[in-house]
Every structure is written in C-alpha cells, then in structure tokens.
C-alpha cells in the first residue's frame, strides 16, 4: 500500500461518539452514526451490505473508507460441551484468544476476552506466560472480540469476563474505556462483567475510582506471600498483605463483593492446612472463593510443571475453606477437550505454523 493511501478505519468496537466523528468526517449527517452503531451492536451485522436502512451510495462509501472489524478469525475450536475457542488475528498480525461458553443450568452465554497479547506477569501455571508480553490491546480490540463472537456464533453474549490473555490492570486505561463501552454500547450490565487481576495494586485502586458495579476477581492462588511469589512472580512487588488492603478499600468504595480465584495444584496449593490459611486470610473480606482445579499446561520445552489434584483433594480443600462461612465453589470447567486454558490455542497454532 502506498504510504499516502488512506487506511480504512475499523468501526466495530468504536463508541457511538467515535462513529459520529467518523461519519461527520465523510460529510454524512450525524444520525447515520446511530444507524451504523445499531447494526454493529444490536444486529451483529457482518457486512455493510446488511445495513439496509443506509442507501447504496452510503454503503459504497463505507466500503471505501472503512472496514467492519479489525479482527480476522485465524482458528476456531468447538468443544463437545459447546464451548467455542477463538484465535483472532489482529491488524498487525498478532494473535489473541477469546472463548464463548454456555452452561446447562442457564440460557445465557458468557464470553472470556483478552486484554493483552501475551502477558508480562509470568504465572508459572499459565500457558499465556510462556508467550511473553507483546503489547496491550486497545479498547476497540477488546470490545471487538465480543462482537466477533456474536457475529460468528449468532448468540447474544450476556456475561463478559476479562480472564483471557494478559493482565487487565496492566492495561488499565484501555480496559476501563472498554468497560464503559461494554456497558453503554454492547449493552452488557456492569453486574454481568468480571475483571480478573493477578494483583496489580495501583490498577485495583484506579478501577475503584470508576465506581463501576462490576465484579473484581483476584487470582490469589496461595494463602501466603512466600508461596505465592513462586507461583505469581508479581507478588515480589505487592505482597498478599498489600493485596488484602487494596481489596478492603475496593469493597469500601464500590460495595461489590470480590471473587477470590484459587488454583489447586496437586501437592503445592491443595493441602487442608492451606485451605484453613486461605479461610482465615479472607475471613473479614466480603468475598466468594472460586477453586480452579489445574488444567495441565506444557511449557515451551514440553515439560508439565504441575499436576491436577484428585477429586477427593478438591472436595477436602473446599470443605476446609468453607470453615469461616464463605461461599466456596469448584469451577465448572468448559472446553477441556480442546486447548481451553489461556494461551494453549495460541501456542498450539504457532507451533503448527512453524512445523
């Protein structure tokens, strides 16, 4: 492409105000933005030709000056349980993962979206950590994951979790912008959105300032700083005690109950004593505890660092963690027959491309 040639702008994932600015730059009346916005966010339009309340001349102009999405579907895996795992190629060729999940006990669909390409936190049990950090996603790229999922699947997404690739609160400005767009344009209620963090204290404090009625989930994974540092290296910067202080302040500001995520690694984090320590650590915090049985992940050299705990060990941990009256659940896993864990599909796809 010639350097002076205009690059079409992607519209999917933009706010109404951003689409209005684009429409006005084309010399079109402002109300056209609302029509385009509705086609993208309400009707899941897959092309400009579907926007039938726009004249052919307007649609032709849009085709010349814009594209609908900046995401290209690079790979799709569908689990026996209906979970759909997406690998999207971004405009710069980098890859990012998203997931669509459904559950037998509810009629709605949930999407898991990524906030970064790769991740800098380096949690030792996470496949994304093996990718390293490439770059932050823009708010538009975060939002467009949900829209692309809706276009491909035909299903309305009712719940969104920021638990895909990356650490959302290391990309806090774009994540916050995307949260407002998710609520105001995509139409997903704040109480149906969860942001997961490995424990970025300044990000938790920044998110609290927005006073959104979302759910904050902390990936704790160990009840003490010494063990947690081995699993979640970011603990060297913010201890478990620092995190608890930040969570108390977050609850005081928002009034929203927090979710404590805890991965069960056989022989490492799944003992009865650790369950008791966890229960005491969060005793005064308004929270629920979500236990995550480890989904084995290969490192780049093919080794598997951890093992999945037995069902008996999972139930024992749950029983002791409930000792102070907290609600404790064992995560219902989806997509275990495909590359379901964050980063697994990305790794597998790149390995296949290289071979």
C-alpha positions in Angstrom: 0.0 0.0 0.0 1.3 3.5 -0.9 2.3 5.5 2.2 -0.1 8.2 1.2 -3.0 5.8 0.6 -5.7 6.1 3.3 -6.1 3.1 5.6 -9.7 2.2 6.1 -10.9 2.6 9.7 -12.4 -0.4 11.5 -15.8 0.6 13.1 -16.6 -2.5 15.2 -15.7 -1.7 18.8 -15.9 2.0 18.5 -18.1 4.1 20.7 -21.1 6.0 19.3 -19.2 9.3 19.7 -16.2 7.8 17.7 -18.6 6.6 15.0 -20.2 10.0 14.9 -16.9 11.7 14.4 -16.1 9.3 11.5 -19.5 9.8 9.9 -19.2 13.6 10.1 -15.7 13.4 8.5 -17.3 11.8 5.5 -19.8 14.7 5.2 -22.7 12.4 6.2 -25.5 13.5 8.6 -24.9 12.7 12.3 -27.9 10.4 12.5 -26.2 7.9 10.2 -23.8 7.1 13.1 -26.7 5.9 15.3 -27.9 3.6 12.4 -24.4 2.1 12.0 -24.0 1.8 15.7 -27.3 -0.2 15.9 -26.2 -2.5 13.1 -22.9 -3.3 14.8 -24.1 -3.6 18.4 -27.7 -4.8 18.2 -28.0 -6.7 14.9 -24.4 -8.2 14.7 -24.0 -7.0 11.1 -21.3 -8.9 9.3 -21.0 -6.6 6.3 -22.0 -3.1 5.2 -24.4 -4.6 2.7 -26.6 -5.8 5.6 -27.2 -2.2 6.7 -30.3 -1.9 4.6 -31.6 1.4 6.0 -28.5 3.0 4.5 -28.6 4.0 0.9 -26.4 2.1 -1.6 -24.3 5.2 -2.1 -23.7 5.4 1.7 -22.8 1.7 1.9 -20.4 2.0 -1.0 -18.7 5.0 0.7 -18.4 3.0 3.9 -16.8 0.1 2.0 -14.3 2.5 0.6 -13.4 4.3 3.8 -14.0 1.7 6.5 -14.0 -2.0 7.4 -16.4 -3.6 9.8 -13.8 -5.4 12.1 -10.1 -5.3 12.7 -10.2 -9.0 13.7 -9.7 -12.0 11.4 -10.7 -15.4 12.6 -7.5 -17.4 12.4 -8.7 -20.6 14.1 -11.8 -21.9 15.8 -12.1 -25.0 18.1 -15.5 -26.3 19.3 -15.7 -28.5 22.3 -18.1 -31.4 22.8 -19.8 -29.3 25.5 -20.4 -26.4 23.1 -17.5 -24.1 24.2 -16.1 -22.2 21.3 -12.4 -21.2 21.5 -11.4 -18.4 19.1 -8.0 -17.4 17.9 -8.2 -13.9 16.3 -5.5 -12.3 14.1 -5.2 -8.6 14.8 -4.5 -5.9 12.2 -0.7 -6.2 12.9 -0.7 -9.9 12.5 -0.5 -10.7 16.3 -2.8 -13.3 17.7 -5.2 -13.2 20.7 -7.7 -15.7 22.2 -11.3 -15.5 23.2 -13.9 -18.0 24.4 -17.7 -18.4 24.3 -19.2 -20.6 27.0 -22.7 -21.9 27.7 -23.9 -23.8 30.7 -26.7 -26.3 31.1 -28.3 -24.5 34.0 -28.6 -21.2 32.3 -29.9 -19.9 28.9 -27.3 -17.1 28.6 -23.8 -17.1 27.0 -20.6 -15.9 28.6 -17.5 -14.6 26.7 -14.0 -14.6 28.0 -11.9 -11.8 26.4 -8.2 -10.9 26.4 -6.7 -7.6 27.3 -3.1 -8.0 26.1 -1.2 -10.0 23.5 0.8 -12.3 25.8 1.4 -11.4 29.4 4.3 -10.0 31.4 3.2 -11.4 34.8 4.6 -14.9 34.2 2.4 -17.1 36.4 4.1 -20.4 36.4 1.0 -22.5 35.7 -0.4 -20.3 32.8 0.3 -21.0 29.1 0.0 -17.3 28.3 3.0 -16.6 30.5 5.1 -18.7 28.1 4.2 -16.4 25.3 5.8 -13.3 26.9 4.4 -9.9 26.6 3.8 -8.5 23.1 1.6 -5.4 23.5 -1.6 -4.0 25.1 -4.9 -4.3 23.3 -6.9 -1.2 22.5 -10.4 -0.8 23.9 -11.7 -1.3 20.4 -9.8 -4.7 20.1 -11.2 -5.8 23.5 -14.8 -4.9 22.5 -14.5 -6.3 19.0 -13.8 -9.8 20.5 -17.3 -9.9 21.9 -18.8 -8.6 18.7 -16.8 -11.0 16.5 -18.0 -13.9 18.7 -21.6 -12.8 18.4 -21.3 -12.5 14.6 -19.7 -15.9 14.2 -21.9 -17.8 16.7 -25.2 -15.9 16.3 -25.5 -15.9 20.1 -26.1 -12.9 22.2 -23.3 -12.5 24.9 -24.9 -11.7 28.3 -21.8 -12.0 30.5 -18.2 -11.0 29.9 -15.1 -11.9 31.9 -11.7 -10.3 31.4 -9.8 -13.5 32.1 -8.2 -14.3 28.7 -4.7 -13.5 27.7 -2.9 -10.7 29.6 -3.2 -8.8 32.9 -6.1 -6.4 32.5 -4.9 -3.9 35.2 -1.5 -3.5 33.4 -3.6 -2.1 30.6 -5.9 -0.3 32.9 -6.8 2.8 30.9 -7.9 0.8 27.8 -9.7 -1.8 29.9 -11.6 1.0 31.8 -12.6 2.6 28.4 -13.7 -0.8 27.2 -15.8 -1.4 30.3 -17.8 1.8 29.6 -18.3 0.8 26.0 -19.2 -2.7 27.0 -21.9 -1.3 29.3 -23.1 1.6 27.1 -22.8 0.2 23.6 -22.7 -3.6 23.8 -25.4 -3.4 26.4 -24.0 -5.7 29.0 -24.9 -4.7 32.5 -22.0 -3.9 34.8 -23.1 -6.6 37.2 -22.6 -9.1 34.4 -18.9 -8.2 33.9 -15.9 -9.5 35.8 -12.4 -8.2 35.6 -9.7 -10.6 36.9 -6.3 -9.5 38.1 -3.2 -11.2 39.4 -2.9 -8.4 42.0 -1.8 -5.0 40.5 -2.5 -2.8 43.4 -2.4 0.6 41.6 -4.8 -0.9 39.0 -7.2 -2.0 41.7 -7.1 1.5 43.1 -7.6 3.0 39.7 -10.5 0.7 39.0 -12.1 1.5 42.3 -12.2 5.2 41.3 -14.6 4.4 38.5 -17.1 3.0 41.0 -18.5 0.6 38.4 -20.8 -2.2 39.7 -18.6 -4.9 38.1 -17.1 -7.9 39.9 -13.4 -7.8 40.7 -11.7 -11.2 40.8 -8.3 -11.6 42.4 -6.2 -14.5 41.2 -4.7 -15.3 44.6 -3.6 -18.9 44.2 -1.7 -19.1 47.5 -2.5 -18.0 51.1 0.9 -16.5 51.9 3.4 -14.3 50.1 6.3 -16.7 50.1 4.5 -19.5 48.2 2.6 -17.0 46.1 5.8 -15.4 44.9 6.9 -18.8 43.5 3.6 -19.1 41.5 2.7 -15.5 40.8 6.0 -13.5 40.5 4.2 -10.2 40.7 4.0 -10.9 44.5 7.6 -9.6 44.8 6.1 -6.1 44.1 2.8 -6.4 46.0 2.6 -8.8 48.9 -0.5 -10.7 49.9 -0.9 -8.2 52.7 -0.8 -5.3 50.2 -3.5 -7.0 48.1 -5.8 -7.5 51.1 -5.5 -3.8 52.0 -6.4 -2.9 48.4 -9.3 -5.3 48.3 -10.8 -3.9 51.6 -10.6 -0.4 50.1 -12.1 -1.5 46.8 -15.1 -3.0 48.7 -15.4 0.1 50.8 -15.6 2.3 47.6 -17.8 0.1 45.5 -19.8 -2.1 47.9 -19.2 -5.0 45.4 -18.4 -8.5 46.8 -15.0 -9.7 45.5 -14.2 -13.1 44.0 -11.1 -14.9 45.2 -9.7 -17.2 42.5 -7.5 -20.0 43.7 -5.8 -22.6 41.5 -5.4 -26.1 43.0 -2.0 -27.5 42.1 -1.5 -31.1 43.4 0.9 -31.1 46.3 1.6 -27.4 46.0 -1.5 -25.4 46.9 -4.2 -28.0 47.7 -3.5 -29.1 51.3 -6.0 -28.9 54.1 -3.7 -26.5 56.1 -3.6 -24.1 53.1 -7.3 -24.2 52.9 -7.6 -23.2 56.5 -5.0 -20.4 56.0 -7.0 -19.2 53.0 -10.2 -19.1 55.0 -8.6 -17.1 57.8 -6.9 -14.7 55.3 -10.2 -13.6 53.7 -12.4 -14.0 56.9 -13.1 -10.3 57.1 -13.4 -9.6 53.4 -16.7 -9.6 51.6 -15.9 -12.3 49.1 -16.6 -15.6 47.5 -14.0 -18.2 46.8 -13.7 -19.9 43.4 -11.4 -23.0 43.3 -9.9 -23.9 40.0 -8.5 -27.4 39.5 -5.4 -27.1 37.4 -5.7 -27.7 33.7 -2.2 -29.2 32.8 -0.2 -27.0 30.5 3.1 -27.7 28.8 6.0 -25.3 29.0 7.8 -24.4 25.8 10.2 -27.3 26.3 7.3 -29.7 26.7 7.5 -30.2 30.4 4.5 -30.1 32.7 5.3 -28.3 35.9 2.2 -29.2 37.9 -0.4 -31.9 38.3 -4.1 -31.8 38.7 -5.4 -32.6 42.2 -7.7 -35.6 42.7 -11.4 -35.0 43.1 -11.0 -36.1 46.7 -8.4 -33.4 47.3 -10.6 -30.8 45.7 -13.5 -31.6 47.9 -11.4 -31.7 51.0 -9.9 -28.2 50.2 -13.4 -26.9 49.6 -14.7 -28.2 52.9 -11.9 -26.6 55.0 -12.1 -23.3 53.0 -15.7 -23.0 54.0 -14.8 -23.0 57.7 -15.4 -19.3 58.2 -18.7 -19.3 56.3 -17.6 -18.1 52.9 -19.3 -19.4 49.8 -16.8 -21.7 48.1 -17.3 -23.3 44.6 -15.2 -25.5 42.4 -15.2 -24.0 38.9 -17.3 -25.9 36.4 -14.8 -26.4 33.6 -15.7 -25.9 29.9 -13.8 -27.0 26.8 -11.4 -29.4 28.5 -11.3 -31.5 25.3 -9.8 -28.6 23.3 -7.0 -26.1 24.0 -9.1 -24.3 26.6 -6.7 -22.8 29.0 -5.5 -19.2 28.2 -2.6 -19.4 25.8 -2.9 -23.0 24.9 -4.5 -22.5 21.5 -2.1 -19.6 20.7 0.9 -21.8 21.5 -0.5 -24.8 19.5 -1.4 -22.7 16.5 2.1 -21.1 16.3 3.8 -24.4 16.8 1.7 -25.9 13.9 2.5 -22.9 11.7 6.3 -23.3 12.4 6.3 -27.0 11.7 
